[in-house]
Amino acid sequence: MEEIKSNLTDTVYYLSNVIGQRSYLDIEKLDMTAQYIVEKLSSFGCKIERQFFQYRGNSYCNIIGAVKGAENSNDSILLIGAHYDTIIGTPGADDNASGIAGMLELARLAAAEPLRRTVRFAAFCLEEPPAYMTKNMGSYVYARSLKEAKTDIYGMISLEMLGYYSGEKNSQYYPNHIFNLFYPDKGNFIAFVGNISSMGFTSKVKNNFKTASTLTVESLNGLSIIPGVDFSDHRNFWKFGYPAFMITDTGFYRNPNYHEASDTASTLNYDLMAELVRGLYKALKTL
């Protein structure tokens, strides 16, 4: 547990404090981030693929690292992804260095003791505006390539902001007051959020997680008209028929530093992040 916490802390600090802002304009910093991710995944023994694509005259890339499953390699593939870019004006500790840190730790754990299924760990570029919600998102480019290659994907999990928690009453907000009747008013839980067609996949991982972790987990599978349900890379996998959901601390419904210069490494709770990663790894072992 301490090793997980230490690794999470180091990655978030490096991406947010050393590299800093990683917007679509910061080509050199994005390249530094991509190289960091490649080196980490390579050190775990992952087979690495870089997927390059163009946007507004610049070249960007997704990084994919694969860990072969312990059992039948012909089984469908589990995909775990997170974006490594930030919006302009923020060092992006929670959004989304925390997601990248979580992904890298899951890759390290899976490489040391493989899951039953083969897993691809994908770091996406261009999740944030101005590419956001367009076909220029790195995750859209990758999801489309999977469909074109007829790749059999068991399900996709997007790690989107994993590090901000609060035990204060009324620290958690929702898109509508009706949600207060069903969900906690303290922001000390992790949320699994997907669409209706991904409900079975979401529920299976959630139920496994509840038996593996002490961290409270809530879930919502709903329509995209609910603000936030499709606010990450998982949305692009729905477009190509893949089940997908997001794991999130709920971002702007909780974290006052969301998309601000104050989204720094010191604001995150690494103990709960470590518990999340530990529990999620165990939850994925039985898929």
C-alpha positions as CSV (number, residue, x, y, z in Angstrom):
1,M,0.0,0.0,0.0
2,E,2.8,2.4,0.8
3,E,4.5,1.7,-2.4
4,I,1.3,2.4,-4.3
5,K,0.9,5.7,-2.4
6,S,4.5,6.7,-3.0
7,N,4.3,6.0,-6.8
8,L,1.0,7.9,-7.1
9,T,2.5,10.9,-5.3
10,D,5.6,10.9,-7.4
11,T,3.8,10.8,-10.7
12,V,1.3,13.5,-9.8
13,Y,4.0,15.7,-8.5
14,Y,6.2,15.3,-11.6
15,L,3.4,15.9,-14.1
16,S,1.8,18.8,-12.3
17,N,4.7,20.5,-10.5
18,V,7.7,19.7,-12.7
19,I,6.1,19.7,-16.1
20,G,3.1,21.8,-15.3
21,Q,0.5,22.9,-17.8
22,R,0.0,20.4,-20.6
23,S,-2.5,22.1,-22.9
24,Y,-2.8,21.5,-26.7
25,L,-0.5,24.5,-27.2
26,D,2.3,23.1,-25.0
27,I,3.8,20.6,-27.5
28,E,7.1,20.3,-25.8
29,K,5.5,19.6,-22.4
30,L,3.1,17.1,-23.9
31,D,6.1,15.3,-25.5
32,M,7.8,15.3,-22.1
33,T,4.7,13.8,-20.6
34,A,4.4,11.2,-23.3
35,Q,8.0,10.2,-22.9
36,Y,7.5,9.8,-19.1
37,I,4.5,7.5,-19.6
38,V,6.4,5.5,-22.2
39,E,9.4,5.0,-19.9
40,K,7.2,4.0,-17.0
41,L,5.2,1.5,-19.0
42,S,8.3,0.1,-20.6
43,S,10.0,-0.3,-17.2
44,F,7.0,-2.6,-16.3
45,G,7.7,-4.7,-19.4
46,C,4.7,-3.5,-21.3
47,K,4.6,-3.7,-25.1
48,I,4.4,-0.1,-26.2
49,E,2.5,1.4,-29.2
50,R,2.4,5.1,-30.1
51,Q,-0.6,6.3,-32.1
52,F,0.1,9.7,-33.8
53,F,-2.5,12.0,-35.1
54,Q,-2.7,15.6,-36.4
55,Y,-4.7,18.5,-35.0
56,R,-4.4,22.2,-36.1
57,G,-1.1,21.6,-37.8
58,N,0.6,19.8,-34.8
59,S,1.3,16.1,-34.1
60,Y,0.0,14.5,-30.9
61,C,0.0,10.9,-29.8
62,N,-1.8,8.3,-27.7
63,I,0.4,5.8,-25.8
64,I,-0.8,2.2,-25.4
65,G,0.9,-0.4,-23.2
66,A,-0.2,-4.0,-23.2
67,V,0.0,-6.6,-20.4
68,K,-0.8,-10.1,-21.6
69,G,-3.4,-11.9,-19.5
70,A,-2.7,-14.9,-17.3
71,E,-5.3,-17.1,-19.0
72,N,-6.7,-17.4,-22.5
73,S,-5.1,-14.7,-24.7
74,N,-8.1,-15.0,-27.1
75,D,-10.5,-13.5,-24.6
76,S,-11.7,-10.0,-25.2
77,I,-9.4,-7.2,-24.0
78,L,-9.9,-4.9,-21.0
79,L,-9.0,-1.3,-21.7
80,I,-8.0,1.2,-19.0
81,G,-7.4,4.8,-20.1
82,A,-6.7,8.3,-18.9
83,H,-5.9,11.6,-20.6
84,Y,-2.6,13.3,-20.0
85,D,-3.3,16.8,-21.3
86,T,-4.7,19.7,-19.3
87,I,-6.8,22.8,-20.0
88,I,-4.9,26.1,-20.4
89,G,-4.1,27.7,-17.1
90,T,-3.8,24.7,-14.8
91,P,-1.1,22.3,-13.8
92,G,-3.8,19.6,-13.7
93,A,-2.9,17.5,-10.6
94,D,-6.4,16.1,-10.2
95,D,-7.4,16.7,-13.9
96,N,-5.8,14.5,-14.9
97,A,-2.3,13.6,-13.5
98,S,-4.2,11.6,-10.9
99,G,-5.8,9.5,-13.6
100,I,-2.5,8.9,-15.3
101,A,-0.9,8.0,-12.0
102,G,-3.6,5.5,-11.3
103,M,-3.3,4.0,-14.7
104,L,0.4,3.6,-14.4
105,E,0.1,1.9,-11.0
106,L,-2.5,-0.5,-12.3
107,A,-0.1,-1.3,-15.1
108,R,2.7,-2.0,-12.7
109,L,0.5,-4.2,-10.6
110,A,-0.8,-6.1,-13.6
111,A,2.7,-6.6,-15.0
112,A,3.9,-8.1,-11.7
113,E,0.8,-10.3,-11.3
114,P,-1.2,-10.4,-14.6
115,L,-5.0,-10.2,-14.6
116,R,-7.0,-13.0,-16.2
117,R,-7.6,-10.9,-19.2
118,T,-5.1,-9.1,-21.4
119,V,-5.2,-5.4,-20.5
120,R,-4.3,-2.4,-22.7
121,F,-3.4,0.8,-20.8
122,A,-4.0,3.8,-22.9
123,A,-2.8,7.4,-22.2
124,F,-4.8,9.8,-24.4
125,C,-4.0,13.3,-25.6
126,L,-6.4,16.0,-26.4
127,E,-9.3,15.3,-24.0
128,E,-9.6,19.0,-23.0
129,P,-11.0,21.9,-25.1
130,P,-10.8,22.9,-27.9
131,A,-10.7,19.2,-29.0
132,Y,-13.2,18.2,-26.3
133,M,-16.4,16.5,-27.6
134,T,-15.1,16.4,-31.1
135,K,-13.6,13.7,-33.4
136,N,-10.2,15.3,-32.7
137,M,-10.0,13.8,-29.2
138,G,-7.3,11.2,-28.8
139,S,-9.7,8.7,-27.4
140,Y,-12.0,9.1,-30.4
141,V,-9.0,8.4,-32.7
142,Y,-8.1,5.3,-30.7
143,A,-11.7,4.0,-30.3
144,R,-12.3,4.4,-34.1
145,S,-9.1,2.5,-34.9
146,L,-10.2,-0.4,-32.6
147,K,-13.5,-0.6,-34.4
148,E,-11.9,-0.5,-37.8
149,A,-9.5,-3.3,-36.7
150,K,-12.5,-5.2,-35.3
151,T,-10.8,-5.5,-31.9
152,D,-12.7,-7.4,-29.3
153,I,-13.0,-5.1,-26.3
154,Y,-14.5,-6.5,-23.1
155,G,-15.0,-3.0,-21.7
156,M,-13.3,0.4,-21.3
157,I,-12.6,2.2,-18.0
158,S,-11.7,5.9,-18.0
159,L,-9.8,7.1,-15.0
160,E,-10.8,10.8,-14.7
161,M,-9.8,12.7,-11.6
162,L,-9.2,10.3,-8.7
163,G,-7.6,12.4,-6.0
164,Y,-9.9,15.0,-4.4
165,Y,-11.9,14.0,-1.3
166,S,-13.7,15.8,1.5
167,G,-15.4,14.6,4.7
168,E,-17.1,18.0,5.2
169,K,-20.9,18.0,5.2
170,N,-22.3,19.5,2.0
171,S,-19.0,19.2,0.2
172,Q,-20.6,17.1,-2.6
173,Y,-22.8,18.7,-5.2
174,Y,-24.9,17.2,-8.0
175,P,-26.5,18.3,-11.3
176,N,-29.9,18.3,-9.7
177,H,-31.2,18.4,-6.2
178,I,-33.0,15.1,-6.7
179,F,-29.7,13.4,-6.5
180,N,-29.3,14.4,-2.9
181,L,-32.1,12.0,-2.0
182,F,-30.0,9.0,-3.2
183,Y,-26.3,10.0,-2.9
184,P,-24.1,11.3,0.0
185,D,-23.6,15.0,0.8
186,K,-19.9,14.4,1.7
187,G,-17.4,14.1,-1.1
188,N,-15.5,11.1,0.4
189,F,-16.5,8.5,-2.1
190,I,-15.5,7.4,-5.6
191,A,-18.0,7.3,-8.4
192,F,-18.5,4.9,-11.4
193,V,-20.4,6.7,-14.1
194,G,-21.6,5.3,-17.4
195,N,-24.4,5.1,-19.9
196,I,-27.4,2.7,-19.7
197,S,-25.9,0.2,-22.1
198,S,-22.8,-0.1,-20.0
199,M,-24.8,-0.9,-16.8
200,G,-23.8,-4.5,-16.7
201,F,-20.1,-3.9,-17.0
202,T,-20.3,-1.0,-14.5
203,S,-22.2,-3.1,-12.0
204,K,-19.8,-6.0,-12.2
205,V,-16.8,-3.9,-11.5
206,K,-18.6,-2.0,-8.8
207,N,-19.7,-5.2,-7.0
208,N,-16.2,-6.6,-7.2
209,F,-14.8,-3.3,-5.9
210,K,-17.1,-3.2,-2.9
211,T,-15.8,-6.6,-1.7
212,A,-12.1,-5.5,-2.3
213,S,-11.9,-2.0,-0.9
214,T,-12.9,0.1,2.1
215,L,-13.4,3.1,-0.1
216,T,-17.1,3.9,-0.5
217,V,-18.2,3.6,-4.2
218,E,-21.4,5.1,-5.8
219,S,-22.5,4.5,-9.3
220,L,-24.8,6.1,-12.0
221,N,-25.7,4.8,-15.4
222,G,-27.8,7.3,-17.1
223,L,-28.4,9.4,-20.2
224,S,-25.9,12.0,-21.5
225,I,-28.4,14.8,-20.8
226,I,-27.3,14.5,-17.2
227,P,-24.4,16.9,-17.0
228,G,-21.2,15.0,-16.4
229,V,-22.2,11.5,-17.4
230,D,-20.2,11.7,-20.7
231,F,-17.6,14.3,-19.7
232,S,-14.5,12.1,-20.4
233,D,-12.9,9.7,-22.8
234,H,-15.3,6.9,-22.2
235,R,-17.9,8.7,-24.3
236,N,-16.0,8.0,-27.5
237,F,-16.1,4.2,-26.9
238,W,-19.9,4.3,-26.6
239,K,-19.9,5.8,-30.1
240,F,-18.3,2.6,-31.5
241,G,-20.5,0.2,-29.4
242,Y,-18.1,-0.6,-26.6
243,P,-19.2,-0.8,-23.0
244,A,-17.4,1.9,-21.0
245,F,-17.6,3.9,-17.8
246,M,-15.7,6.6,-15.9
247,I,-14.1,6.3,-12.5
248,T,-14.1,9.8,-11.0
249,D,-14.1,11.9,-7.8
250,T,-16.8,13.8,-9.7
251,G,-14.6,16.8,-10.5
252,F,-16.4,20.1,-10.5
253,Y,-19.2,18.7,-8.4
254,R,-16.7,18.5,-5.5
255,N,-13.2,19.9,-6.3
256,P,-13.1,23.8,-6.0
257,N,-9.7,23.6,-7.9
258,Y,-11.2,22.1,-11.0
259,H,-9.7,23.8,-14.1
260,E,-7.9,26.3,-11.9
261,A,-4.3,27.2,-11.3
262,S,-4.9,25.8,-7.8
263,D,-5.3,22.2,-9.0
264,T,-1.9,21.3,-7.5
265,A,-0.4,18.1,-6.1
266,S,-0.7,19.2,-2.5
267,T,-4.5,19.3,-2.7
268,L,-5.0,15.6,-3.3
269,N,-5.5,12.7,-0.8
270,Y,-2.9,10.0,-1.7
271,D,-4.1,7.6,1.0
272,L,-7.5,7.3,-0.6
273,M,-6.1,7.3,-4.1
274,A,-3.9,4.3,-3.1
275,E,-6.9,2.5,-1.6
276,L,-8.8,3.1,-4.8
277,V,-6.0,1.6,-7.0
278,R,-5.5,-1.3,-4.6
279,G,-9.2,-2.1,-4.6
280,L,-9.6,-1.6,-8.3
281,Y,-6.8,-4.0,-9.2
282,K,-8.4,-6.7,-7.0
283,A,-11.8,-6.0,-8.6
284,L,-10.4,-6.5,-12.1
285,K,-8.7,-9.8,-11.3
286,T,-12.0,-11.7,-11.5
287,L,-13.3,-10.3,-14.8
